[in-house]
């Protein structure tokens, strides 16, 4: 009985591994899960980018969410698309660390 089961299992495993190899070699695009991150930074004057404290500039794919927040310190939750672009899911305006006026 065990021998019969093993004889049936081996061809199935070979078939699965060859089909997985064929899919990898076919060059079909595989959907990658987008990474979500919290980014804290300053909204630029043109309201299209966010600059972090580490001098990293993030281009915002949906800049309409940044309207009327120029030069404000914000915390965003965003999906990172490419190395430099993000899609903002939520935005929170933070109080300035060092207010200019008491």
Steps between C-alpha positions, in 0.01 A plus 500: 500500500781741590684418179192578292451829679863599438475403134201733463661781699830521307345581157275761663799672665694499171202646315457779758868593497520512119186714475640741760825519304307561177306788659823655629663474158198625305562855619144558610477805723439408859300750703710629788337604823542871553681597815322737738703739713460797732703798382552821697617808312434849370269568205680701232377837371361348179302250713616204289787360709589418858853543634610293799756590763749271321467724191305235310250643252180306442290585192133466587290325234175654631609858590142628543513363856788742576310813393518786752776324699806673351793523743310305766646204687283196428484130569367291214413136459585413142556215259851511359478458124853550375813614673392864508121499458221438748121490494365669812223313681468732802653826618535652845633849560750504784567792731832673431786376715635850541223755462618835377269698723381430859 
